[in-house]
Amino acid sequence: MGIAIVIVAIIALLLLITIAKMHPFVALILISVGVGLAMGMPLIAPSPETPGIIDSIKAGLGNTLGFLAIVLALGTMLGKMMAESGGAERIAKTLIARFGQKRVHWAMMVVAFLVGIPVFFQVGFVLLIPLVFTIAIETGISLITIGIPLVAGLSVVHGLVPPHPAAMAAVGIFKADVGKTILYSIIVGLPTAIIAGPLYGKWIGARMYKKVPAEIAEQLVQHKETRELPAFGNTLFTILLPVILMLIASIANVTLDQTLEAAKVLRFIGDPIVALLIATIYSFFSLGYARGFNRDNVLKFANDCLGPVANILLVIGAGGAFNKVLLDSGIGQQIAEAAKHSHLSPLLLGWGIAALIRVATGSATVSMMTAAGIVAPIAATMSGTNMELLVLATGAGSLILSHVNDSGFWMIKEYFGMTVKETLMTWTVMETIISVVAFIFILLLNVIL
């Protein structure tokens, strides 16, 4: 019953946005209410343990934006400073010169894979998207050809590689070895990112030409002027500063006694929000005042760039609300209960359960954690199960078929200026390629090991 309701809800949502031309924010909230009613959720919460429909919507929107609103706002300001100073153009020109125009999409995948290791998907995305826009404008190549390798590299690392939260939690649940899991995740992740990123990106980009959306380009791409561009080293350090801070925090988390004040301070400055705040303030000096801009200029840049983000934030928040209603309605639990009685191998079971919950609820983290909780006791009774590969299989399953119930879907749609159909043809297909290809590599690695 629950799966049927999800399917009907998704079809209705697509019709409201594409045929009725309803704004995605309104459509998502409306469908969230409809799903809650169809699943028998109470209108008003009878107790704190049983959320009502409106409570779920508010919690989903608030939880999603509680982190993302700060990240996108600070990331956009940092991107604006890179654009106005010419920093994004400097890095873009350097990458084009080093890799060549025909191979610059490979450069984006490599950069995303490396940057994505210590940072969240959303943080890496807002840090690197100005480069994608600048390169697309400089070269005239389709935004899809440049952008898909970026999100593929970030997505693979986010889903498969510890210390990302879900992957790290799954390591604990399966009692896997962290070092081996990281090693196997890189062996599986790199070829997966190549296939889903540069290879698929070039193929789909040749069939779907997209320009950088004018409103966002206005904020994140430098206006052509004759002034000298900033130094490559200074610009690179500015954009990598939050990555460096988060990487230091990750190392401190593993190597230091967590009761020490030094460990607490390093974890604090390595939090994504604090790291981005430090990097953004640093950019005001390194790419602002040092480049001849005064305080009024920097304030104007920070104010101007936030306008276009407002619509993106609302749509992402509504996607989070839809996701939360699906979770609170118990649909994910229904799938989990049905999967318990199957007699599949642990690798296939972990991938399959995570995939089903991902498709139904839209949350990669929830699907990975739920699948790990179900499969761990089953795998523990079966000798010869490689727990490190089981972590990767569950992570691969949690990435499949991102669509309209995933807030990430709406973020990619809005930033890339695509329709729902175009986002399904690019982002959704790319995520599915990552999931399936990674699982194939995991099975091959399992045979070798």
N, C-alpha and C positions, 0 to 999 in steps of 0.2 A: 504493500500500500504506500509506504513512505517513498519508495523509488518512483512510483507512478506520479506522485505529487510533485517530486523534484522535476521530472521530465516535463510535466504540464506547465510548471512554473517557469522553466527555462524557455519553453516555446512561447509562452505568453509574454515574457520579458523581451524576447527578440522581436515579437510582433509589435509591441508597444513602442520600441525604439526605432525600428526600421520602417514599419508601415504607418503607425499612428504619429510618428515623429515626436514622441514625448521625450522630454529631457531625461537622460539616463538617471539623474539623481532622483527625480520624482518617480520614474518607473521602478527603480530598485526598491525604494521605500514602499511603494504600493504593493509590489509583488511579495515583499517581506511580510507585510500584514496578511496578504492572502495565504501564504504558506503557513503562517502561524495559526490562522483560523482553520485551514484544511487539516492540520495535524492535531487539532484539538487543544492547542495551547490556551491557557486562561487569558482573558482580556487584560485583567489586572492581577498582579502577583498575589496569590493567597498567602504566601510565606516567602522568606528570603531564599529558601532552598528551591522553590518552584517559580522561575521567572515568568512574567506575563509577556505578551507580544511586544508592548511598547518598551518594557524593561530591556528585552533582548535587543531591540533596535537601538536604543540609547547606549547600551553597554557595548554593542558591536561597533557602532560609529565612534564612540568615545575611545575604546581600546585601540582601534585602528589609527585614529588621528592623534591619540596621546603621544605616540612615538613619531608617526609619519609627518604630522604637521610641523613639528620642530625640525626634523631632518630635512624635509623638502624646503622649508623656509630658509634655513641656514645654508643648505646646499645650493639653493638658487642664488642667494647673495654671493656666495663664493664663486659660482659660475658667472654671475654678472661682473664681478671684479676681473675675472679671467678674460671675459669678453671685451670690456671697456679698455683694459690695459693692453690688450693684444696678446695676452698670455696663451689663450686657447689657439689663436692663429699661429703663434710661435711653435707650440707643440705639434699642431697639425702639419705645418710646413716641414718640421724636422722628421716626423714620421713618414710623410710622403716622400721626402728626399732619401731617407734611409731604406725604406721598403719598396719604393716605387708606387706610382698611382694604381697599378694593377694588383698590387699585393697589400694595399693599406688595410683592407678588411681583415687580413691575417694578423696584422699588427694590433688591431682593436681586440681581437679574441685573446691574444697573448697578454696584453695589458689588463684586460678584464679578469682573466684567470688569476693573474698575480695579485692584482689589487683586491680581488674578491676573497682571497684566503682569510685575511683578518677582519673583513668588514661585512656587514649585512648587505643583502641584495640591494635594498633601497638606497643605502648610503653610497655604495659603489656606483649605482646608476646615476644619482644626482651629481656625483663627482665627475663622472666621465661623459655624461650626455652633451655638455658644451663642446667637447672634442669631436663627437660624432657629427653634431650640427655643422661645426666649422669645416671639417673634412668634406662633408657632403656638399657644402656650398663651394668650397675651393676647387673640388674636382668635378662637380656636376654629376657625380655618381648618385644613384638612387639612395635615399635615406635608409631604405630597407637593407640594401647590400652592406652598408656600413654598420647599421644598428643591430641587425640580427646577431652578428658575431659578438658584439658587446654583451647583449643580454644572455646569449648562450653561455659565454664564459662565466658570467656572474651566477647564472642559474645552476650550472653544473657544480660549481664550488659550494654554493649555498645548500644544495640538496645532499651532496655526497661527502664533503670534506670537513672533518672536525678541525677547528673548534667551533664550528657553527652550532647553535644551541640544540636543534633537533637531532643532528648527527651525533653530537656529544652525549646527549641524553640517551640515545639508542645504544651507544657504546656501553653506557652504564647498565642499561636494562638487559642487554645480551651478555654482559660481562666479557666484552671483547677487549683486545689489546689496542690501546690508542695509537701507538706507533705503527703497528701493522695496518690498522684501518686507514691511517693517513697515507701510507705507502701504496696500498691497494687502490685507494680512492684516486690518487694521481695517475696510476697505471690505467685505470678505467676511465677517469675523467678527461684526460687530455685528448685521446682519440675521439671520445664522445663529443667534446666541445668542438673539435675540428669538423666533424660530420654535420652536426646541428648548426654550427656557426658559419664559418667561411664558405663551406661547400653548399649547404642549403641556402644560406643568405645570398650568395651570388646567383643561384638558380632562380629563387623566387624574386630577387631584386631585378633580374632581367625581364621578368614578366609583370612586375608591378612597380612602376616608377613613382616615387613619392618625393616631393620637395619638403624642406624643413617648414613646419607651420609658421606662417608669417608673424603671428603674435608672439610666439616663443622665440623665434629668430631675432626679433626686435630686442629682446632682453639678453639672450645668451650668446649672440654672435656679434663680433665687433663691427662697428660701422667703419667702412673703408676710409682711412685717413693716411696721411703721408708720414706720420710720426714713427720714430724708430720702435721696433718691437722689443719687449723685455728679454732678458737673458733666459736661455733655455733652462739652465740649472736652477735659477731662482723660481721660475714658474713651476718646474717639476717638483721642487721641494715644497712649494705652497700647496699643490694639489695632493702630494703624498703625505703631508704632515698628519692628517687624521689617520691615515693608514698606518704610519709609523707609530703613532700613539696607541692605537688599538693593538698593534702587533706586540708592543712592549707590555701592554696589559695582559695579553694572552700568555706571553712568556712568564711574566710574574705570577700569573695564576697557577702555573704548573711548577715553577721552581722555588717560589718563596713560601715561607710560613704565612698563612693567611691572617694570623693574629697580629703580625707586625704592622706598624703604622706605614712603613714604606710600601708594603703590599697593598694596603687600603688606598693610599694616595695614587699609586700607579693604576689600580683598577678604576679609580674615580676619573682620572684624566684620560683613561682609555675607553671609558664609556662612549658609545657612538655620539651621543648628544654633546657631551663635554668636549670630545675630540673635534667635532665639527665646529663648535663654538670657538675653540682656540684657533682653529685653522681659518675661520672666517674673519676673526679679529686680526689675525696675523696678515691676512690678505689685504685688509684695509691699509696696512702700512707697506707691505712688500709690493703690492700691485696698485696701490692707491697713492698715498702720500709720496712714496719714493719715485713714482712715475709723474709727479707734478700735479696731481689732483689735490684740491683743498677739501676741507671738512664738508662744505656744502655739496660739492660734487659727489663725495662718497655717500652722504646721506641721501641724495637724490637717487643714486644708483640702487641703494638698498630699498628705497620706497617704490621705485618704478617697477622693479622686477617681481614684486609680490602679487601684483594685480592678476596676471595670467595664471598664477598658481592656485588662486581661489577656486576656480571651477574644477580644476584637477583634484583638489583636496576634497571637495564636496562629493564628487563622483566616487573617489576611492573610499571615502567614509561610508557612503551608501552601500558600496560593495561589501565592506566590512560588516555592516548591519545585516545584509542578506545572509552572509556567511554565518553570523552568530545565531540568527533565527533557525537556520538549518541545523546547527549543532545542538541548540537548546531543545529543538523539537524531537530529538532522539533518533534522527535518520541514520547518523553515523553508527550509533549503537546497534541499530537493527541489522546493518550490514555486518558488523563485527560478530554479533551473535550467530548469524547464519554461517559465517566463515569458520567458526569454531569446529563444526562437525565435518569439515572436509578432510580428505586423507591425502593431501598433496605434500610434496617435498617442502621443507622449511623455506628454502630460497624462493620458490614459486608462490608459497603461501604468503610470505612477507611482502613480496612485490604485489601480488594480486589484491590482498586486503588493503594495503596502502593506496593502490590505484583506485579501487572501488570507493573508498571513503573520500579520496581526493576529488573524484568526479562528482560525488554526491554533495559534498560540503564546501569544496573550494579551498580548504586549508591544507597546505603541504605539511605544516608542523603538526597539526592535529592528526592527520592521517598517518604520519610516520610514528607518532607517539602511541596512537591506538593500536596500530598494527604490531608494533614492537611489544606492547603489553600482552597481546593475544598470542603471538608466535613464540615469545621467549620460553614460557613453560613447556610448550610442545617441542621446541628445538632442544631443550635441556634433556629430554628423555630419549633423544635420537643420537646415537653415537656417530661421529664423523662429520657433524655439521660444522662448517667453518663460520664461526660467529662474526668475524670481521667482514666476510662477504655478505653475511645476513644483514648486517648494518647497511651495507651499500645497496643491497637488493630492496630493502624497505625504503631507503632514501630515493632510489630510482623510481619506485612505484608512486611515491608521494609527489612526483613532479608531473605526472602524465596529464594531458588534456585540460590544461588551465582554460577555463571559459568564463561565462558571465557571472558565476558565483564567487570568483576570485578577485580580490581588490587589485592584485597585480595586473590582471587583464586590463582593467580600466586605466591604470597608470600608463601602461604601454600604449594603449589606444589614444589617450589624450596627448601624450608627449609626441607621439609619432604622427598625430593628425590623421588617424585612420578611421574608417567606418568599422562597425561591429564585424561585418563580413570580412573585411581586410585583416582585422586583428585575428580572427579565427584562422585565416589562411596563412598567417605569418607566425605570430606568437604561439597560438595554440598548437599548430603543427610542429613548430620548433620544440616546444616542451614535450610533446609526444615522442618526437624523434629522440630526444635526450633520454627519456624514460626507457624506451624499447631498446635503443642501441646500447645504453649502459647495462641493461639487464643481460643482453647477449654477451657483452664482454665479461660480465660477472660470471656467467655460466661457463665461458671458455676458461677463465682464470680458475674456476672451481675444478675443472677437469685437470688442468696442469698441476694445481696444488694437491 
